[in-house]
Amino acid sequence: MQFSDAPDVLVVGAGPVGLTAAAELRRRGVGCRLVDRLPARLPYAKAVGIQPRTLEVWDRMGLVREALDAAVPMRGQLVYVDGAEEARIELTLPEEVPYGFAALPQYETERVLEEFLARFGTRIERGTELRSLTQDADGVTARLVTASGTEEEVRTRYLVGCDGAHSTVRKALGLTFEGSAFPEEYMLADVEVDWDLPPGYGVRSLHRGADGAVDDLLVCIPLPGTGRYRMSMLVPPELSAAPGAAGGGAVAHGLEGGRAPTTADVQAVVDRLAPRAATVSAMRWSSVFRISHRLVDRYGEGRVFVAGDAAHIHPPTGAQGMNTGIQDAYNLAWKLALAVRGGAGAQLLASYDAERRPVGQEVVGRTVRHARQAVPADPEDPGTLLLREAQLLVGYRDSPIVTASAPGPAPGPRPGERAPDCGGLLREIAAYPLRLYDLLRGRDHVLVLYADGAVDERFDALAAVARESSGGRVDAFAVLTDGTPAGPVRLPVYRDGRGEFGRLYGVAGTGTTAFVVRPDGYLGARLSPPTPEGLAGHLSAVITP
């Protein structure tokens, strides 16, 4: 048995969720080890949809360019029922949203994240499995077995379990994982097809039986490459598992070995359901896939946390799973980074469960509901539904580290909601307009001070309060309406050249407002009028100097 002290955080599982957690920790200067029991990255396009909100996260981290280079756009979905076109869904978002929907196979997502992580000198320790863990008030002791069979006992300050549906970390914590399994089995295949359907559109083709129920299904998501799609369909009887294989309380979720469909199996479904005659070729991989929907009772215990499939599993409808897990990891990582440096407020780590478990619960419920619908439908209007699918409506208004605004209706985002992007911000010397996200990229907490008509002489004092209350962890700048004199303000000043900030944040014509933007791009506080006491009170719940 070898004994060692790990860096500050041990991350177990090197899929997209674990890679995100490790990369964000390392980007923030936190020591981190990342272990995974698999000997190599799997070549499966299991998760392929990238939501606009995830691209915003990657923008903040500094790796969105590499992701965009590898991805292809998702422009919409074509829905066919019994051979006739039933719906054409356009994935069009408001113009202020900086990114659209994208498709990127999971192995490429992992490659991009792994290469980004390597910039910080951290690599995946492959073939290394977590066998057990214990924790006390000061840290976590984990027992690992390496690829060579060596047993290692590691002491670390925090541990994050991103180790999937069958999570060892979840089991070691004794977390419940309530839910059930879908009776259906699905085939997945990464193939090329030679039809003439418009590129960038997914295909959902259904057949109804005599009773009106869906008895045959083909779903195709475009991938990078000419005519390449990730296809999913029901398993034919000859490939089906024995009755009862889903089994009671078992976690029947994910890819299964030993029953790989052939090109002929996929071609048979395409012949029945494709809206155009087409030939399937160039299969890269295939598998049988089972689906469960489950959620843990809490996202952590003490110094150990779970994220991604270790915390929630659900149908792949709407490409919500991996994206939800990535955002779990990002939410937790910036909080752990503060905790490691001794700068975490009393409720900061507890806010991970308070913020992310309701999101997991909503996603599980929504994806199960949509998976049972022949044509996706929702009581919400189409625009709101699309924003929800894009994960742009995720919010934390009930979080213990969010300072609530005054009750009653108000325009613009409220504390706990996503801080929207906007364009047209101007600065002296620079001859080009900036977007708000350009100013937030790579920063931690940011205090944005807005003035309409006259600069508040307390702006510099408020910025000083933010720095002193946070131990220097809060940056600040001012946004002024065009024509407002900057006066003696020493802060960086940007002009709201097109009025987008004032409109989108609901502050045009309202005088002075302060916004605290968290590292994950959500508003922690909206103070109008801002006071030093109110600002210091908010920051004290999040950061200790």
N, C-alpha and C positions, 0 to 999 in steps of 0.2 A: 504494500500500500504506500503510495506517495502522498505527501501532504504539502499543500501549497495555499498561498493567499491569492485569490483572484483579484483582478482590479475591482473597482467599486460595484459593478453590476455584472451578474452572469445571466446571459440570455440563452434560453434553451429553445432550439428550433430555428432553422435558417431559411424558412419560406419568406414570402414577401413581408409578413408581419414582423418576424424576428429580425430580418434585415433592416426594416425601417426603424425598429427600436434601437438596434445597435448603431446604425448610421447616425441617427439623431443624437444619441448619447455621445458618440465620438465627436460629432461636429461641435458639440458643446463642451468638449474637453474632458469628458468623463471617461475614466478607464473602464473597459468592457471586454469580456470574453463572449464569443458566440460559438455554441457547440451544436452539432446536428448529428443524429445517429446514422443518416444516410451517407454512403461513400461518395456520392456525386449528385449534382443537380439533376432532377428528373426531367425528361424531355417532353413533358405533357402540357398541352394547352388546356388545362383544367379550368382555370379562371382566365377570362380573356377581356372582359369589359373594364375600362378605366373611366371612372366618373370624373366630371369636371372638378369636383371638390378635391379629389385625390391629386389632380394636376396642380391645383392651387397649393396643396401641401408640399408637393415636390418643388414647386416654384420657390416657396419659402425656404426649403432646405438647400436649393441650389442645384438640383439635378433634372429639372423639367426639360431642358433642351435635349438631353440624351434620351429621355423617354419619348419626346415628340419625334425625334429622328427615327426611332425604332417602331413607332405605332402607325396605324392607319386610322382615318376618321370614321366614326360611326354616324352616318347621316340620317338614318331612320330605320323603319322596319316595315316590311310588306307582309300583310296577314292574308292568308287564303283559307277558306273553309269549303270543303268539298269541291276543290278545283277552281272556285271563283274568288276573285279578289274581294275581301271583306273590308279591309282598311289599309290605309297608307299613313303611317305615323312619321311625321317629320320631327327630328330632334333639334328644334330651334329654340335657343335660349335668348333672354334679353341681351341687348348689345353690350351692356356693361359687364357681363360675365366674361372673364378673359379667356376661358378655354371651353371647348366643346367636348363631346363624347368621343372616346377613342377605343380602339381594340388593340390589344397587345397580349400575345400568348404568355402564360405564366412563366415559362422558362426564360423569356426575354425580359420580363419584369424583374425576375431574380438576377439576371445577368447585369442589368443596369444598376440595380441596388448594390450588388456585390462589388462591382467596379467602383462605385462611388464610395463604399465603405473602405475599400483598399487604399483610397487616397489618404486615409487617416491612420494607415499602418495596421489595420485590423483585418484578419482573414478568418474564414469559417474553419473551425476545427472539425473536420469531417470524420465520420465513423466513431464519434464520441457520444456515448449515451448516458443520460441521467438515470441512475438506478434508485436513488432515494434522497430525501432532504429532511433536515430538521432546522428549526430556527429558535432563537432566543431574543432577548431585548436588544442585543448589540449586532446581530448579524445572522447569516444563514450558512449552514454547513451542508454541502452537496457531495454526494458520492458519485463519481463518474467512472465509466469504463471506456478506455480509449480504443482506437482501431487496432492497436497491437495487443489488446487484452489487459493492459496495465490498469489497475485500480488506482484512482486518485481521489483524495478527500480535499475538497476546496472550501475555503472560508471566504465569504463575500458579504458585502453590506446589504445588497438587495438581489433578488432573483426574479426574472420575468419568464413565465411559461408561455411560449408561442409554439407549442409542440402538438398542435392539431387536435382533431376530434377525440383521439384516444389518449389525451394528455396525461403523462406521468405526474406533472406538477399539479394538475387539478385533483387527481386521485390522492396525492400525498397530502394536500390541504383538506381533504374530506369534503370538497364542495359537491353539492347536488347538481345533477345535470338532467333536469326534468324535460320530458317531451315524448315524442313518438316517431315512428318511421312511416314513410310512404310505402304502400304495398308494391307500387310499380318499380320496375327496374328499367334503366336506360342504357343505351349504347352511346358512347362518345367516340368520335373519330376526327382526326385532322387530315383532311383530304383536299384535292383539287377537283373542280367541277367545271365543265365547259359551257354552262348556260350563258345567256345574254342578258341576265338581269342587271340592273344598274349597280355599279360598284359602290361600296360603302353602306349598303342596306342589308340589314338582317332579314331573314325569311322565317316566317312561322306559318306552317301549313298543317291543317287539321282535317281529319275525316270524322264525320258523325255516323254512328250506327243507327239502326232502325228506331232505337229508343231516344235518339237525340243526343246521347252522351258521346264524348270524344273517345274513339277507339283506336285511333292511329295518329301519330304526331311526328313532325319533322321540324327542327329548329336549327337554323344555320346562322352563324356569326362570322362576318368577314375577318380574315387574318391578313397580315402582310404577305404579299406574293400574288401572282396572277391567278385569279379564280380559286384562291385557297380559302377554306372555311373550316371552322370547328362545328361539326354537326352532332346533334343529339337526337335520339329517337327511342321509341319503346323497344325493348328486347324481344326478339321472336321466341316462340316456345322452345325451339331447339337449344337456345342459349340460356334459358331461364334457369335459375337455381331451384332447388327442391322446395316444395311448399313449406311455408313457415320459416324460411331462412332469415327473414327480417328479425324475427325473434324478440318477443317481449321487451325487456329493458335494455337489450343490446344497443350499442351505438352503431347502427348499420348506416355508415355514411362514408362516401368517397369511392375511389377507384378500387376495383377488385381484380386480383390476378387470376390467371388460369382460364379465362373465358373471353379472350380477345376476339371481337368480331372481325370478319374478313371484308375485303373490298366488295365481294359478292353480297354479303349481308347488307352493307350500306347501299349498294346499288339497287337492291330489291325495294328498299324504302323510298329511295329517290324515284324509282320508276312508278311507284304508287302515288306519291304525294308531291313531287316537284312540280311547280307551275309551268316549267318548260322541260322538254325532253333534254336529258343531260347524261353525260358519262362521267363516272367517278374514277379517279386515278390518283397515283402518287400518294398513297396513304403513308403518313409518317408514324402514326401510332393509333391504337384503338383500345378501348376498355369497356367494361360494364361498370355502371355507376349506380350507387344506391343513395337515397336521400333520407335524412332525418331532420327533425327540427327540435332543437333543445337549447336551453339557456341555463347558465349557472345561477345559483342563489346569491352569489356575491363575486366580485371581480378580484378579490385578493384577501389575504389574511396576514396581518403584521407586515413583514418585509418581503412578502412573496405575492406576486400578481399574475393574473392570466389575461391573455389577449387573443383576438382572432378566433379560430375554430376551437381553441381550448376553452373559450368562454361562450360561444354561440355558434350553432350550425343551423342551416335553413336551406330551402330550395334555392337554386341558382337564378331564379327569376329576377330579371332586372339587373343582374351583375352587382348585387349588393354585398355579398359576403366578404371577398378579399378587400374591397374598398373600406368596408366597415372595420375590418381588422387592422388595416393600415392606419386608419384614423384613431383606433384604440391605442396603437403603439405610439403614435405621435403625441396624443394627449398625455400619455403616461410619461414619455421620455423627457419632456421639458420640465415636468414636475419632479421626476427623479433627479434630474440634473441640479435643480435648486436644493433638493434634500441632501444630495451628496456634498454640496458646498456649504451646508449648514444655513442655507438661506430660505428654507421652506416655512411658510406660515403654518399654524397649528392644524388647519383643516386642508392643507394642500393635497397631501397624498390621499386622504379620505375622499376628496372630490373626484378622484378617478372613477371609483365605483358610482358615486352619486351622479356623475355626468354621463358615463358611458353605458351603464347597465340599462337605463331607460331607452337608450338608442338601440341596443341589442334587442330588447323586448319588442320595440316597435318594428324593427326590421324583420324579426322572426314572424310576427303576426301578419305583416303586410305581404311578405313573400309567400307564405303559406296560402293566404287568400288569393293572390294573383295566380299562383300555380294551379289553382282549381278552376280558373276561368278560361274558357276557350279563347275569347278575345279579351285582352286586358281592359279592365274597366275600373272606375273608381268614382265615389260620390263627389270628389273634388273636381274643380274645373280643370281642363287639359293643361293650362299653363302652370297651375299649382302642382298638379301631378308630376309634370316634367321636372319642375324644380326639386320636388321631393325625391324623384328617382335619381337626379343628379347629385343628391345629398347636400344641396345648398340650403335646405331648410332645417338641418340638424341644429339644435340649440340647447342651451343649458341655463334657461332663465331661473330654474329652481336650485341652481348650484350654491353650495355654501360659500364659495369664493367669488360670487358675483354680487355686486352692489345694485340693488333694484332701484329703478327710477321711480319717480312719483307715480301713483296709480292714475289710470285713465288713459284714453287713446292719445297717441302721439305719432307723428310721422317719423319715418326713418327707423333704423334698427334700434332695438332695446338691448340693455345689458344681457349678456348670455347668448345673443344672436351673432351670426356671422357678420364680420365687418365687410361690406361690399367694396369692390374695386371701383375706381372711377378714373377718368382720363382728364386731360387738359390742364394738368398742374404745371405752372410755369415758375421758373426761378431766374433771377438775374444771372447774366453771363451765359447760361445754357440757352442755346438757340432752338431747342426742341421741347415739346411738351412731355411730361412724365405721367405715368399712372401711379395711383396710390400704392399699389403692390410693389412698384419699383422702390419706393421709399421704405417699405416694411421688410423687404427681403433681407434675410441674414441677421435680423435684429431679434431681440428678446421682447420685453414689454416696451411699448411706445406710447408716449403721451402726445396726443394730437390736440392742439388748441386752436379752435376756430373762432374767427371774429368777423362780424358783418357790420361795416360802417365805421367802427373805431376800434383800434387795438386796445385791449385791456392792459393797463400798465402793470398788472400783476402777473403777466405771462412769464417773465423771467423768474419771478418769485415762486410760481407754481412749479416750474421746471426744477428749481432748486429743491423744493420740497420733495418732488418725485425722486430725485437723485439721493437725497439724504435718507428718505424713508426706505429706500430699497438697497442701500449700500452701493449706489452707482449702477444698478442693473436696469434703469429705465432711461431710454432715450426720449428726446422731445423735439417737436418742431411745430411751427404755426402754419395754418392755412387761412389766408385772407381773401375776401372777395376782391375782385378787380377794382382798383381805385381806392381801396382802403390804405391810408398811409401806414407804413411799417413803424414809423416813429423810432424810438431808441431801443427797440427789442433786439436782444443779442441772439436769440434763437434763430436757427435756419428758418427762412420764410418762403412759402410757396403761394402763388396766386391761383385762385380757383378760376382759371381762364375761361372755361365754358360753363361755369356754374354747376358742374356735375356733382361736386362734393356737397354743395349746399342742398341740391335737390335730393340726392340719394340718401343723405344722412338726415334729411328733414330739418335743416337748421337755417335755411335761407331766410333772412329777415328777422332772425331771433336774437341777434346780439352775440353773446359769447357762450360757447359750450366747450367742455373738455371731454375727450374720449380716451379711455385707456384700452389699448389694443393688446391682447395677450399674445404670447409667442405662437399660438396656433391660429391666430387670425380671428378670434372672437372678441367681442367687447366685454371687458370686465366691469367697466363703469361708464356711465354717461352723466356728467355733472353739469347742470345748467341752473343757476350760474355756478361756476366752479369756485370752491373755497379751499384754502390750504388744509383745513381740518377734514373736509370731506374726502379730499384726495389722499391724505395720509391715512385716514381711517380705512379706505378701501385697500390700499397697498399693504397695510399691516396684516390683513387677513391672508395675503398671498405670499408676501416676501418679508423676511426679517433681515435687517441690515447686518 
